[in-house]
Amino acid sequence: STKHLSRYLNEIGFRWDHRILEEKVTKNGNKKKYMKPMPFMVRLRSRLSQSIGRQVRRTKNFGIISSDNLNFDAMQPCYCL
């Protein structure tokens, strides 16, 4: 759906940016390039480094609210330790 298109494109971009190029030699002696995903901890470190200053808010039905639709004046304060 067009409503979720930006999320799908972000996911595709994330997977593209977090891949490792690997070359293998086939039985015929030809070189073939394969893309494999990065190890989980490397991807997690990369994702967490980009999330500084971002928040995820939930609806009463536990859905995700976009930060564009938030009314910060009507929300309860968030206290960080």
mmJSON file of the N, C-alpha and C atoms, coordinates in Angstrom:
{"data_MODEL":{"atom_site":{
"group_PDB":["ATOM","ATOM","ATOM","ATOM","ATOM","ATOM","ATOM","ATOM","ATOM","ATOM","ATOM","ATOM","ATOM","ATOM","ATOM","ATOM","ATOM","ATOM","ATOM","ATOM","ATOM","ATOM","ATOM","ATOM","ATOM","ATOM","ATOM","ATOM","ATOM","ATOM","ATOM","ATOM","ATOM","ATOM","ATOM","ATOM","ATOM","ATOM","ATOM","ATOM","ATOM","ATOM","ATOM","ATOM","ATOM","ATOM","ATOM","ATOM","ATOM","ATOM","ATOM","ATOM","ATOM","ATOM","ATOM","ATOM","ATOM","ATOM","ATOM","ATOM","ATOM","ATOM","ATOM","ATOM","ATOM","ATOM","ATOM","ATOM","ATOM","ATOM","ATOM","ATOM","ATOM","ATOM","ATOM","ATOM","ATOM","ATOM","ATOM","ATOM","ATOM","ATOM","ATOM","ATOM","ATOM","ATOM","ATOM","ATOM","ATOM","ATOM","ATOM","ATOM","ATOM","ATOM","ATOM","ATOM","ATOM","ATOM","ATOM","ATOM","ATOM","ATOM","ATOM","ATOM","ATOM","ATOM","ATOM","ATOM","ATOM","ATOM","ATOM","ATOM","ATOM","ATOM","ATOM","ATOM","ATOM","ATOM","ATOM","ATOM","ATOM","ATOM","ATOM","ATOM","ATOM","ATOM","ATOM","ATOM","ATOM","ATOM","ATOM","ATOM","ATOM","ATOM","ATOM","ATOM","ATOM","ATOM","ATOM","ATOM","ATOM","ATOM","ATOM","ATOM","ATOM","ATOM","ATOM","ATOM","ATOM","ATOM","ATOM","ATOM","ATOM","ATOM","ATOM","ATOM","ATOM","ATOM","ATOM","ATOM","ATOM","ATOM","ATOM","ATOM","ATOM","ATOM","ATOM","ATOM","ATOM","ATOM","ATOM","ATOM","ATOM","ATOM","ATOM","ATOM","ATOM","ATOM","ATOM","ATOM","ATOM","ATOM","ATOM","ATOM","ATOM","ATOM","ATOM","ATOM","ATOM","ATOM","ATOM","ATOM","ATOM","ATOM","ATOM","ATOM","ATOM","ATOM","ATOM","ATOM","ATOM","ATOM","ATOM","ATOM","ATOM","ATOM","ATOM","ATOM","ATOM","ATOM","ATOM","ATOM","ATOM","ATOM","ATOM","ATOM","ATOM","ATOM","ATOM","ATOM","ATOM","ATOM","ATOM","ATOM","ATOM","ATOM","ATOM","ATOM","ATOM","ATOM","ATOM","ATOM","ATOM","ATOM","ATOM","ATOM","ATOM","ATOM","ATOM","ATOM","ATOM","ATOM","ATOM"],
"id":[1,2,3,4,5,6,7,8,9,10,11,12,13,14,15,16,17,18,19,20,21,22,23,24,25,26,27,28,29,30,31,32,33,34,35,36,37,38,39,40,41,42,43,44,45,46,47,48,49,50,51,52,53,54,55,56,57,58,59,60,61,62,63,64,65,66,67,68,69,70,71,72,73,74,75,76,77,78,79,80,81,82,83,84,85,86,87,88,89,90,91,92,93,94,95,96,97,98,99,100,101,102,103,104,105,106,107,108,109,110,111,112,113,114,115,116,117,118,119,120,121,122,123,124,125,126,127,128,129,130,131,132,133,134,135,136,137,138,139,140,141,142,143,144,145,146,147,148,149,150,151,152,153,154,155,156,157,158,159,160,161,162,163,164,165,166,167,168,169,170,171,172,173,174,175,176,177,178,179,180,181,182,183,184,185,186,187,188,189,190,191,192,193,194,195,196,197,198,199,200,201,202,203,204,205,206,207,208,209,210,211,212,213,214,215,216,217,218,219,220,221,222,223,224,225,226,227,228,229,230,231,232,233,234,235,236,237,238,239,240,241,242,243],
"type_symbol":["N","C","C","N","C","C","N","C","C","N","C","C","N","C","C","N","C","C","N","C","C","N","C","C","N","C","C","N","C","C","N","C","C","N","C","C","N","C","C","N","C","C","N","C","C","N","C","C","N","C","C","N","C","C","N","C","C","N","C","C","N","C","C","N","C","C","N","C","C","N","C","C","N","C","C","N","C","C","N","C","C","N","C","C","N","C","C","N","C","C","N","C","C","N","C","C","N","C","C","N","C","C","N","C","C","N","C","C","N","C","C","N","C","C","N","C","C","N","C","C","N","C","C","N","C","C","N","C","C","N","C","C","N","C","C","N","C","C","N","C","C","N","C","C","N","C","C","N","C","C","N","C","C","N","C","C","N","C","C","N","C","C","N","C","C","N","C","C","N","C","C","N","C","C","N","C","C","N","C","C","N","C","C","N","C","C","N","C","C","N","C","C","N","C","C","N","C","C","N","C","C","N","C","C","N","C","C","N","C","C","N","C","C","N","C","C","N","C","C","N","C","C","N","C","C","N","C","C","N","C","C","N","C","C","N","C","C","N","C","C","N","C","C"],
"label_atom_id":["N","CA","C","N","CA","C","N","CA","C","N","CA","C","N","CA","C","N","CA","C","N","CA","C","N","CA","C","N","CA","C","N","CA","C","N","CA","C","N","CA","C","N","CA","C","N","CA","C","N","CA","C","N","CA","C","N","CA","C","N","CA","C","N","CA","C","N","CA","C","N","CA","C","N","CA","C","N","CA","C","N","CA","C","N","CA","C","N","CA","C","N","CA","C","N","CA","C","N","CA","C","N","CA","C","N","CA","C","N","CA","C","N","CA","C","N","CA","C","N","CA","C","N","CA","C","N","CA","C","N","CA","C","N","CA","C","N","CA","C","N","CA","C","N","CA","C","N","CA","C","N","CA","C","N","CA","C","N","CA","C","N","CA","C","N","CA","C","N","CA","C","N","CA","C","N","CA","C","N","CA","C","N","CA","C","N","CA","C","N","CA","C","N","CA","C","N","CA","C","N","CA","C","N","CA","C","N","CA","C","N","CA","C","N","CA","C","N","CA","C","N","CA","C","N","CA","C","N","CA","C","N","CA","C","N","CA","C","N","CA","C","N","CA","C","N","CA","C","N","CA","C","N","CA","C","N","CA","C","N","CA","C","N","CA","C","N","CA","C","N","CA","C","N","CA","C","N","CA","C","N","CA","C"],
"label_alt_id":[null,null,null,null,null,null,null,null,null,null,null,null,null,null,null,null,null,null,null,null,null,null,null,null,null,null,null,null,null,null,null,null,null,null,null,null,null,null,null,null,null,null,null,null,null,null,null,null,null,null,null,null,null,null,null,null,null,null,null,null,null,null,null,null,null,null,null,null,null,null,null,null,null,null,null,null,null,null,null,null,null,null,null,null,null,null,null,null,null,null,null,null,null,null,null,null,null,null,null,null,null,null,null,null,null,null,null,null,null,null,null,null,null,null,null,null,null,null,null,null,null,null,null,null,null,null,null,null,null,null,null,null,null,null,null,null,null,null,null,null,null,null,null,null,null,null,null,null,null,null,null,null,null,null,null,null,null,null,null,null,null,null,null,null,null,null,null,null,null,null,null,null,null,null,null,null,null,null,null,null,null,null,null,null,null,null,null,null,null,null,null,null,null,null,null,null,null,null,null,null,null,null,null,null,null,null,null,null,null,null,null,null,null,null,null,null,null,null,null,null,null,null,null,null,null,null,null,null,null,null,null,null,null,null,null,null,null,null,null,null,null,null,null],
"label_comp_id":["SER","SER","SER","THR","THR","THR","LYS","LYS","LYS","HIS","HIS","HIS","LEU","LEU","LEU","SER","SER","SER","ARG","ARG","ARG","TYR","TYR","TYR","LEU","LEU","LEU","ASN","ASN","ASN","GLU","GLU","GLU","ILE","ILE","ILE","GLY","GLY","GLY","PHE","PHE","PHE","ARG","ARG","ARG","TRP","TRP","TRP","ASP","ASP","ASP","HIS","HIS","HIS","ARG","ARG","ARG","ILE","ILE","ILE","LEU","LEU","LEU","GLU","GLU","GLU","GLU","GLU","GLU","LYS","LYS","LYS","VAL","VAL","VAL","THR","THR","THR","LYS","LYS","LYS","ASN","ASN","ASN","GLY","GLY","GLY","ASN","ASN","ASN","LYS","LYS","LYS","LYS","LYS","LYS","LYS","LYS","LYS","TYR","TYR","TYR","MET","MET","MET","LYS","LYS","LYS","PRO","PRO","PRO","MET","MET","MET","PRO","PRO","PRO","PHE","PHE","PHE","MET","MET","MET","VAL","VAL","VAL","ARG","ARG","ARG","LEU","LEU","LEU","ARG","ARG","ARG","SER","SER","SER","ARG","ARG","ARG","LEU","LEU","LEU","SER","SER","SER","GLN","GLN","GLN","SER","SER","SER","ILE","ILE","ILE","GLY","GLY","GLY","ARG","ARG","ARG","GLN","GLN","GLN","VAL","VAL","VAL","ARG","ARG","ARG","ARG","ARG","ARG","THR","THR","THR","LYS","LYS","LYS","ASN","ASN","ASN","PHE","PHE","PHE","GLY","GLY","GLY","ILE","ILE","ILE","ILE","ILE","ILE","SER","SER","SER","SER","SER","SER","ASP","ASP","ASP","ASN","ASN","ASN","LEU","LEU","LEU","ASN","ASN","ASN","PHE","PHE","PHE","ASP","ASP","ASP","ALA","ALA","ALA","MET","MET","MET","GLN","GLN","GLN","PRO","PRO","PRO","CYS","CYS","CYS","TYR","TYR","TYR","CYS","CYS","CYS","LEU","LEU","LEU"],
"label_asym_id":["A","A","A","A","A","A","A","A","A","A","A","A","A","A","A","A","A","A","A","A","A","A","A","A","A","A","A","A","A","A","A","A","A","A","A","A","A","A","A","A","A","A","A","A","A","A","A","A","A","A","A","A","A","A","A","A","A","A","A","A","A","A","A","A","A","A","A","A","A","A","A","A","A","A","A","A","A","A","A","A","A","A","A","A","A","A","A","A","A","A","A","A","A","A","A","A","A","A","A","A","A","A","A","A","A","A","A","A","A","A","A","A","A","A","A","A","A","A","A","A","A","A","A","A","A","A","A","A","A","A","A","A","A","A","A","A","A","A","A","A","A","A","A","A","A","A","A","A","A","A","A","A","A","A","A","A","A","A","A","A","A","A","A","A","A","A","A","A","A","A","A","A","A","A","A","A","A","A","A","A","A","A","A","A","A","A","A","A","A","A","A","A","A","A","A","A","A","A","A","A","A","A","A","A","A","A","A","A","A","A","A","A","A","A","A","A","A","A","A","A","A","A","A","A","A","A","A","A","A","A","A","A","A","A","A","A","A","A","A","A","A","A","A"],
"label_entity_id":["1","1","1","1","1","1","1","1","1","1","1","1","1","1","1","1","1","1","1","1","1","1","1","1","1","1","1","1","1","1","1","1","1","1","1","1","1","1","1","1","1","1","1","1","1","1","1","1","1","1","1","1","1","1","1","1","1","1","1","1","1","1","1","1","1","1","1","1","1","1","1","1","1","1","1","1","1","1","1","1","1","1","1","1","1","1","1","1","1","1","1","1","1","1","1","1","1","1","1","1","1","1","1","1","1","1","1","1","1","1","1","1","1","1","1","1","1","1","1","1","1","1","1","1","1","1","1","1","1","1","1","1","1","1","1","1","1","1","1","1","1","1","1","1","1","1","1","1","1","1","1","1","1","1","1","1","1","1","1","1","1","1","1","1","1","1","1","1","1","1","1","1","1","1","1","1","1","1","1","1","1","1","1","1","1","1","1","1","1","1","1","1","1","1","1","1","1","1","1","1","1","1","1","1","1","1","1","1","1","1","1","1","1","1","1","1","1","1","1","1","1","1","1","1","1","1","1","1","1","1","1","1","1","1","1","1","1","1","1","1","1","1","1"],
"label_seq_id":[1,1,1,2,2,2,3,3,3,4,4,4,5,5,5,6,6,6,7,7,7,8,8,8,9,9,9,10,10,10,11,11,11,12,12,12,13,13,13,14,14,14,15,15,15,16,16,16,17,17,17,18,18,18,19,19,19,20,20,20,21,21,21,22,22,22,23,23,23,24,24,24,25,25,25,26,26,26,27,27,27,28,28,28,29,29,29,30,30,30,31,31,31,32,32,32,33,33,33,34,34,34,35,35,35,36,36,36,37,37,37,38,38,38,39,39,39,40,40,40,41,41,41,42,42,42,43,43,43,44,44,44,45,45,45,46,46,46,47,47,47,48,48,48,49,49,49,50,50,50,51,51,51,52,52,52,53,53,53,54,54,54,55,55,55,56,56,56,57,57,57,58,58,58,59,59,59,60,60,60,61,61,61,62,62,62,63,63,63,64,64,64,65,65,65,66,66,66,67,67,67,68,68,68,69,69,69,70,70,70,71,71,71,72,72,72,73,73,73,74,74,74,75,75,75,76,76,76,77,77,77,78,78,78,79,79,79,80,80,80,81,81,81],
"pdbx_PDB_ins_code":[null,null,null,null,null,null,null,null,null,null,null,null,null,null,null,null,null,null,null,null,null,null,null,null,null,null,null,null,null,null,null,null,null,null,null,null,null,null,null,null,null,null,null,null,null,null,null,null,null,null,null,null,null,null,null,null,null,null,null,null,null,null,null,null,null,null,null,null,null,null,null,null,null,null,null,null,null,null,null,null,null,null,null,null,null,null,null,null,null,null,null,null,null,null,null,null,null,null,null,null,null,null,null,null,null,null,null,null,null,null,null,null,null,null,null,null,null,null,null,null,null,null,null,null,null,null,null,null,null,null,null,null,null,null,null,null,null,null,null,null,null,null,null,null,null,null,null,null,null,null,null,null,null,null,null,null,null,null,null,null,null,null,null,null,null,null,null,null,null,null,null,null,null,null,null,null,null,null,null,null,null,null,null,null,null,null,null,null,null,null,null,null,null,null,null,null,null,null,null,null,null,null,null,null,null,null,null,null,null,null,null,null,null,null,null,null,null,null,null,null,null,null,null,null,null,null,null,null,null,null,null,null,null,null,null,null,null,null,null,null,null,null,null],
"Cartn_x":[0.833,0.0,0.878,0.348,1.123,1.345,0.483,0.636,1.929,2.289,3.459,4.644,4.573,5.625,6.971,6.983,8.264,8.913,8.117,8.684,9.298,8.615,9.153,10.457,10.481,11.691,12.843,12.544,13.583,14.16,13.3,13.766,14.654,14.274,15.081,16.434,16.416,17.655,18.557,17.985,18.771,19.433,18.673,19.249,20.339,20.143,21.141,22.433,22.307,23.483,24.225,23.554,24.149,24.33,25.022,25.321,26.821,27.284,28.704,28.849,29.735,30.002,30.987,30.621,31.47,31.615,32.837,33.08,33.403,32.763,33.021,33.379,34.163,34.541,33.644,32.971,32.082,32.896,32.224,32.898,33.548,32.991,33.549,34.768,35.05,36.181,35.805,34.51,34.045,33.862,34.098,33.857,32.412,31.764,30.394,30.301,29.593,29.45,28.15,28.259,27.107,27.021,25.81,25.591,25.063,25.714,25.226,25.048,24.117,23.884,25.042,25.192,26.204,25.822,26.779,26.453,25.501,24.706,23.652,24.176,25.252,25.748,26.271,26.821,27.285,26.091,25.031,23.817,23.157,23.128,22.515,23.276,24.596,25.411,25.16,25.048,24.785,23.406,22.407,21.036,20.924,21.554,21.468,22.207,23.266,23.985,23.156,22.199,21.34,20.078,19.833,18.573,18.658,19.765,19.916,18.931,18.137,17.192,15.856,15.621,14.352,13.528,12.214,11.307,10.287,9.817,8.713,7.574,6.446,5.26,4.227,3.448,2.436,1.031,0.071,-1.329,-1.889,-3.146,-3.767,-3.904,-3.954,-4.047,-2.661,-1.604,-0.211,0.296,-0.311,0.215,1.302,1.97,3.04,2.497,2.809,2.408,3.595,3.339,4.39,4.666,5.921,6.264,5.689,5.269,4.662,3.272,2.586,1.215,1.126,2.245,2.234,1.953,1.192,0.97,1.738,2.958,3.815,3.296,2.484,1.948,0.945,0.226,-0.811,-0.28,0.991,1.546,2.108,2.161,2.763,4.277,4.933,6.39,7.093,8.232,9.069,10.303,10.508,11.658,12.725,13.892,15.0,15.968,16.451,17.402,18.807],
"Cartn_y":[-1.189,0.0,1.252,2.322,3.565,4.133,3.792,4.279,3.755,2.517,1.884,1.816,2.482,2.412,2.877,3.956,4.462,3.452,2.722,1.695,0.555,0.142,-0.929,-0.497,0.727,1.224,1.376,1.816,1.903,0.525,-0.484,-1.841,-2.359,-2.106,-2.533,-1.819,-0.525,0.238,-0.251,-0.59,-1.093,-2.418,-3.311,-4.612,-4.446,-3.497,-3.265,-2.716,-1.804,-1.193,-2.138,-3.169,-4.068,-5.468,-5.532,-6.805,-6.911,-8.104,-8.36,-9.052,-8.534,-9.133,-10.284,-11.416,-12.599,-13.207,-13.523,-14.138,-15.612,-16.445,-17.883,-18.349,-19.387,-19.987,-21.2,-21.237,-22.344,-23.562,-24.662,-25.877,-25.677,-24.778,-24.492,-23.585,-23.024,-22.126,-20.662,-20.395,-19.008,-18.398,-17.108,-16.408,-15.921,-16.105,-15.66,-14.861,-13.741,-12.876,-13.212,-13.327,-13.567,-12.447,-12.099,-11.128,-11.892,-11.717,-12.342,-11.262,-11.455,-10.427,-10.323,-9.13,-8.927,-9.71,-10.008,-10.652,-9.775,-10.437,-9.754,-8.624,-8.853,-7.835,-6.607,-6.779,-5.635,-4.814,-5.496,-4.783,-4.07,-4.726,-4.124,-2.879,-2.938,-1.778,-0.626,-0.934,0.086,0.704,-0.145,0.346,1.201,0.79,1.556,2.89,2.941,4.201,5.239,4.794,5.712,6.092,5.48,5.693,6.699,7.391,8.362,9.514,9.805,10.907,10.548,9.284,8.866,8.132,8.191,7.539,6.723,5.658,4.876,4.998,5.468,5.588,4.572,4.062,3.054,3.617,3.099,3.45,2.571,2.772,1.934,0.491,0.285,-1.068,-1.629,-0.99,-1.402,-1.275,-0.401,-0.074,0.98,1.314,2.309,3.639,4.725,6.065,6.725,7.33,8.067,9.355,9.779,10.992,12.237,12.136,13.269,13.582,12.575,12.74,12.988,13.16,13.305,14.744,14.88,16.166,16.118,16.628,16.502,17.289,18.304,19.083,18.281,17.361,16.583,15.288,14.988,13.734,13.858,12.737,12.728,12.848,13.454,13.601,12.262,12.178,10.984,11.308,10.592,10.846,9.798,10.215,9.294,9.337,8.198,8.123,8.233],
"Cartn_z":[0.0,0.0,0.0,-0.497,-0.55,0.849,1.788,3.16,3.79,3.479,4.075,3.121,1.994,0.993,1.532,2.312,2.835,3.77,4.542,5.428,4.623,3.555,2.709,2.049,1.549,0.891,1.879,3.102,4.129,4.451,4.506,4.784,3.661,2.412,1.274,1.293,1.569,1.648,2.762,3.898,5.021,4.659,4.043,3.658,2.602,1.69,0.643,1.248,2.2,2.817,3.756,4.232,5.217,4.629,3.508,2.877,2.666,2.483,2.265,0.913,0.094,-1.205,-1.028,-1.571,-1.461,-2.854,-3.238,-4.538,-4.347,-5.148,-5.102,-6.504,-6.558,-7.834,-8.055,-9.212,-9.525,-9.982,-10.213,-10.673,-12.029,-12.845,-14.165,-14.096,-12.935,-12.79,-12.949,-13.139,-13.263,-11.878,-11.787,-10.525,-10.498,-9.368,-9.204,-7.914,-7.963,-6.791,-6.064,-4.749,-3.898,-2.878,-2.524,-1.453,-0.247,0.875,2.09,3.15,4.075,5.094,6.076,6.653,7.684,8.935,9.785,11.061,11.889,12.697,13.444,14.323,15.057,15.986,15.251,14.067,13.274,12.812,12.356,11.932,13.105,14.258,15.444,15.875,15.882,16.249,15.273,13.994,12.99,13.189,13.455,13.639,14.898,15.976,17.221,17.126,16.348,16.204,15.448,14.638,13.889,14.656,15.808,16.506,17.65,17.784,18.872,18.656,19.672,19.605,18.98,18.665,18.072,19.104,18.934,19.867,19.092,19.719,19.171,20.162,19.691,20.54,20.078,20.99,20.698,20.926,20.159,20.362,21.469,21.828,22.853,22.388,21.064,20.503,20.189,20.685,20.526,19.093,18.306,16.988,17.129,16.042,16.073,15.55,16.27,15.863,15.179,14.044,13.353,14.118,14.164,14.9,14.23,12.963,12.28,12.839,13.386,13.864,15.362,16.015,17.472,17.889,18.962,19.598,20.919,20.92,22.088,23.292,23.065,24.195,25.01,24.368,25.054,25.647,25.461,25.933,27.34,28.018,29.34,29.201,30.187,30.094,30.187,29.563,29.603,30.424,31.488,32.352,32.095,31.773,31.508,32.683,33.089,34.199,33.723],
"occupancy":[1.0,1.0,1.0,1.0,1.0,1.0,1.0,1.0,1.0,1.0,1.0,1.0,1.0,1.0,1.0,1.0,1.0,1.0,1.0,1.0,1.0,1.0,1.0,1.0,1.0,1.0,1.0,1.0,1.0,1.0,1.0,1.0,1.0,1.0,1.0,1.0,1.0,1.0,1.0,1.0,1.0,1.0,1.0,1.0,1.0,1.0,1.0,1.0,1.0,1.0,1.0,1.0,1.0,1.0,1.0,1.0,1.0,1.0,1.0,1.0,1.0,1.0,1.0,1.0,1.0,1.0,1.0,1.0,1.0,1.0,1.0,1.0,1.0,1.0,1.0,1.0,1.0,1.0,1.0,1.0,1.0,1.0,1.0,1.0,1.0,1.0,1.0,1.0,1.0,1.0,1.0,1.0,1.0,1.0,1.0,1.0,1.0,1.0,1.0,1.0,1.0,1.0,1.0,1.0,1.0,1.0,1.0,1.0,1.0,1.0,1.0,1.0,1.0,1.0,1.0,1.0,1.0,1.0,1.0,1.0,1.0,1.0,1.0,1.0,1.0,1.0,1.0,1.0,1.0,1.0,1.0,1.0,1.0,1.0,1.0,1.0,1.0,1.0,1.0,1.0,1.0,1.0,1.0,1.0,1.0,1.0,1.0,1.0,1.0,1.0,1.0,1.0,1.0,1.0,1.0,1.0,1.0,1.0,1.0,1.0,1.0,1.0,1.0,1.0,1.0,1.0,1.0,1.0,1.0,1.0,1.0,1.0,1.0,1.0,1.0,1.0,1.0,1.0,1.0,1.0,1.0,1.0,1.0,1.0,1.0,1.0,1.0,1.0,1.0,1.0,1.0,1.0,1.0,1.0,1.0,1.0,1.0,1.0,1.0,1.0,1.0,1.0,1.0,1.0,1.0,1.0,1.0,1.0,1.0,1.0,1.0,1.0,1.0,1.0,1.0,1.0,1.0,1.0,1.0,1.0,1.0,1.0,1.0,1.0,1.0,1.0,1.0,1.0,1.0,1.0,1.0,1.0,1.0,1.0,1.0,1.0,1.0,1.0,1.0,1.0,1.0,1.0,1.0],
"B_iso_or_equiv":[0.0,0.0,0.0,0.0,0.0,0.0,0.0,0.0,0.0,0.0,0.0,0.0,0.0,0.0,0.0,0.0,0.0,0.0,0.0,0.0,0.0,0.0,0.0,0.0,0.0,0.0,0.0,0.0,0.0,0.0,0.0,0.0,0.0,0.0,0.0,0.0,0.0,0.0,0.0,0.0,0.0,0.0,0.0,0.0,0.0,0.0,0.0,0.0,0.0,0.0,0.0,0.0,0.0,0.0,0.0,0.0,0.0,0.0,0.0,0.0,0.0,0.0,0.0,0.0,0.0,0.0,0.0,0.0,0.0,0.0,0.0,0.0,0.0,0.0,0.0,0.0,0.0,0.0,0.0,0.0,0.0,0.0,0.0,0.0,0.0,0.0,0.0,0.0,0.0,0.0,0.0,0.0,0.0,0.0,0.0,0.0,0.0,0.0,0.0,0.0,0.0,0.0,0.0,0.0,0.0,0.0,0.0,0.0,0.0,0.0,0.0,0.0,0.0,0.0,0.0,0.0,0.0,0.0,0.0,0.0,0.0,0.0,0.0,0.0,0.0,0.0,0.0,0.0,0.0,0.0,0.0,0.0,0.0,0.0,0.0,0.0,0.0,0.0,0.0,0.0,0.0,0.0,0.0,0.0,0.0,0.0,0.0,0.0,0.0,0.0,0.0,0.0,0.0,0.0,0.0,0.0,0.0,0.0,0.0,0.0,0.0,0.0,0.0,0.0,0.0,0.0,0.0,0.0,0.0,0.0,0.0,0.0,0.0,0.0,0.0,0.0,0.0,0.0,0.0,0.0,0.0,0.0,0.0,0.0,0.0,0.0,0.0,0.0,0.0,0.0,0.0,0.0,0.0,0.0,0.0,0.0,0.0,0.0,0.0,0.0,0.0,0.0,0.0,0.0,0.0,0.0,0.0,0.0,0.0,0.0,0.0,0.0,0.0,0.0,0.0,0.0,0.0,0.0,0.0,0.0,0.0,0.0,0.0,0.0,0.0,0.0,0.0,0.0,0.0,0.0,0.0,0.0,0.0,0.0,0.0,0.0,0.0,0.0,0.0,0.0,0.0,0.0,0.0],
"pdbx_formal_charge":[null,null,null,null,null,null,null,null,null,null,null,null,null,null,null,null,null,null,null,null,null,null,null,null,null,null,null,null,null,null,null,null,null,null,null,null,null,null,null,null,null,null,null,null,null,null,null,null,null,null,null,null,null,null,null,null,null,null,null,null,null,null,null,null,null,null,null,null,null,null,null,null,null,null,null,null,null,null,null,null,null,null,null,null,null,null,null,null,null,null,null,null,null,null,null,null,null,null,null,null,null,null,null,null,null,null,null,null,null,null,null,null,null,null,null,null,null,null,null,null,null,null,null,null,null,null,null,null,null,null,null,null,null,null,null,null,null,null,null,null,null,null,null,null,null,null,null,null,null,null,null,null,null,null,null,null,null,null,null,null,null,null,null,null,null,null,null,null,null,null,null,null,null,null,null,null,null,null,null,null,null,null,null,null,null,null,null,null,null,null,null,null,null,null,null,null,null,null,null,null,null,null,null,null,null,null,null,null,null,null,null,null,null,null,null,null,null,null,null,null,null,null,null,null,null,null,null,null,null,null,null,null,null,null,null,null,null,null,null,null,null,null,null],
"auth_seq_id":[1,1,1,2,2,2,3,3,3,4,4,4,5,5,5,6,6,6,7,7,7,8,8,8,9,9,9,10,10,10,11,11,11,12,12,12,13,13,13,14,14,14,15,15,15,16,16,16,17,17,17,18,18,18,19,19,19,20,20,20,21,21,21,22,22,22,23,23,23,24,24,24,25,25,25,26,26,26,27,27,27,28,28,28,29,29,29,30,30,30,31,31,31,32,32,32,33,33,33,34,34,34,35,35,35,36,36,36,37,37,37,38,38,38,39,39,39,40,40,40,41,41,41,42,42,42,43,43,43,44,44,44,45,45,45,46,46,46,47,47,47,48,48,48,49,49,49,50,50,50,51,51,51,52,52,52,53,53,53,54,54,54,55,55,55,56,56,56,57,57,57,58,58,58,59,59,59,60,60,60,61,61,61,62,62,62,63,63,63,64,64,64,65,65,65,66,66,66,67,67,67,68,68,68,69,69,69,70,70,70,71,71,71,72,72,72,73,73,73,74,74,74,75,75,75,76,76,76,77,77,77,78,78,78,79,79,79,80,80,80,81,81,81],
"auth_comp_id":["SER","SER","SER","THR","THR","THR","LYS","LYS","LYS","HIS","HIS","HIS","LEU","LEU","LEU","SER","SER","SER","ARG","ARG","ARG","TYR","TYR","TYR","LEU","LEU","LEU","ASN","ASN","ASN","GLU","GLU","GLU","ILE","ILE","ILE","GLY","GLY","GLY","PHE","PHE","PHE","ARG","ARG","ARG","TRP","TRP","TRP","ASP","ASP","ASP","HIS","HIS","HIS","ARG","ARG","ARG","ILE","ILE","ILE","LEU","LEU","LEU","GLU","GLU","GLU","GLU","GLU","GLU","LYS","LYS","LYS","VAL","VAL","VAL","THR","THR","THR","LYS","LYS","LYS","ASN","ASN","ASN","GLY","GLY","GLY","ASN","ASN","ASN","LYS","LYS","LYS","LYS","LYS","LYS","LYS","LYS","LYS","TYR","TYR","TYR","MET","MET","MET","LYS","LYS","LYS","PRO","PRO","PRO","MET","MET","MET","PRO","PRO","PRO","PHE","PHE","PHE","MET","MET","MET","VAL","VAL","VAL","ARG","ARG","ARG","LEU","LEU","LEU","ARG","ARG","ARG","SER","SER","SER","ARG","ARG","ARG","LEU","LEU","LEU","SER","SER","SER","GLN","GLN","GLN","SER","SER","SER","ILE","ILE","ILE","GLY","GLY","GLY","ARG","ARG","ARG","GLN","GLN","GLN","VAL","VAL","VAL","ARG","ARG","ARG","ARG","ARG","ARG","THR","THR","THR","LYS","LYS","LYS","ASN","ASN","ASN","PHE","PHE","PHE","GLY","GLY","GLY","ILE","ILE","ILE","ILE","ILE","ILE","SER","SER","SER","SER","SER","SER","ASP","ASP","ASP","ASN","ASN","ASN","LEU","LEU","LEU","ASN","ASN","ASN","PHE","PHE","PHE","ASP","ASP","ASP","ALA","ALA","ALA","MET","MET","MET","GLN","GLN","GLN","PRO","PRO","PRO","CYS","CYS","CYS","TYR","TYR","TYR","CYS","CYS","CYS","LEU","LEU","LEU"],
"auth_asym_id":["A","A","A","A","A","A","A","A","A","A","A","A","A","A","A","A","A","A","A","A","A","A","A","A","A","A","A","A","A","A","A","A","A","A","A","A","A","A","A","A","A","A","A","A","A","A","A","A","A","A","A","A","A","A","A","A","A","A","A","A","A","A","A","A","A","A","A","A","A","A","A","A","A","A","A","A","A","A","A","A","A","A","A","A","A","A","A","A","A","A","A","A","A","A","A","A","A","A","A","A","A","A","A","A","A","A","A","A","A","A","A","A","A","A","A","A","A","A","A","A","A","A","A","A","A","A","A","A","A","A","A","A","A","A","A","A","A","A","A","A","A","A","A","A","A","A","A","A","A","A","A","A","A","A","A","A","A","A","A","A","A","A","A","A","A","A","A","A","A","A","A","A","A","A","A","A","A","A","A","A","A","A","A","A","A","A","A","A","A","A","A","A","A","A","A","A","A","A","A","A","A","A","A","A","A","A","A","A","A","A","A","A","A","A","A","A","A","A","A","A","A","A","A","A","A","A","A","A","A","A","A","A","A","A","A","A","A","A","A","A","A","A","A"],
"auth_atom_id":["N","CA","C","N","CA","C","N","CA","C","N","CA","C","N","CA","C","N","CA","C","N","CA","C","N","CA","C","N","CA","C","N","CA","C","N","CA","C","N","CA","C","N","CA","C","N","CA","C","N","CA","C","N","CA","C","N","CA","C","N","CA","C","N","CA","C","N","CA","C","N","CA","C","N","CA","C","N","CA","C","N","CA","C","N","CA","C","N","CA","C","N","CA","C","N","CA","C","N","CA","C","N","CA","C","N","CA","C","N","CA","C","N","CA","C","N","CA","C","N","CA","C","N","CA","C","N","CA","C","N","CA","C","N","CA","C","N","CA","C","N","CA","C","N","CA","C","N","CA","C","N","CA","C","N","CA","C","N","CA","C","N","CA","C","N","CA","C","N","CA","C","N","CA","C","N","CA","C","N","CA","C","N","CA","C","N","CA","C","N","CA","C","N","CA","C","N","CA","C","N","CA","C","N","CA","C","N","CA","C","N","CA","C","N","CA","C","N","CA","C","N","CA","C","N","CA","C","N","CA","C","N","CA","C","N","CA","C","N","CA","C","N","CA","C","N","CA","C","N","CA","C","N","CA","C","N","CA","C","N","CA","C","N","CA","C","N","CA","C","N","CA","C","N","CA","C","N","CA","C","N","CA","C"],
"pdbx_PDB_model_num":[1,1,1,1,1,1,1,1,1,1,1,1,1,1,1,1,1,1,1,1,1,1,1,1,1,1,1,1,1,1,1,1,1,1,1,1,1,1,1,1,1,1,1,1,1,1,1,1,1,1,1,1,1,1,1,1,1,1,1,1,1,1,1,1,1,1,1,1,1,1,1,1,1,1,1,1,1,1,1,1,1,1,1,1,1,1,1,1,1,1,1,1,1,1,1,1,1,1,1,1,1,1,1,1,1,1,1,1,1,1,1,1,1,1,1,1,1,1,1,1,1,1,1,1,1,1,1,1,1,1,1,1,1,1,1,1,1,1,1,1,1,1,1,1,1,1,1,1,1,1,1,1,1,1,1,1,1,1,1,1,1,1,1,1,1,1,1,1,1,1,1,1,1,1,1,1,1,1,1,1,1,1,1,1,1,1,1,1,1,1,1,1,1,1,1,1,1,1,1,1,1,1,1,1,1,1,1,1,1,1,1,1,1,1,1,1,1,1,1,1,1,1,1,1,1,1,1,1,1,1,1,1,1,1,1,1,1,1,1,1,1,1,1]
}}}
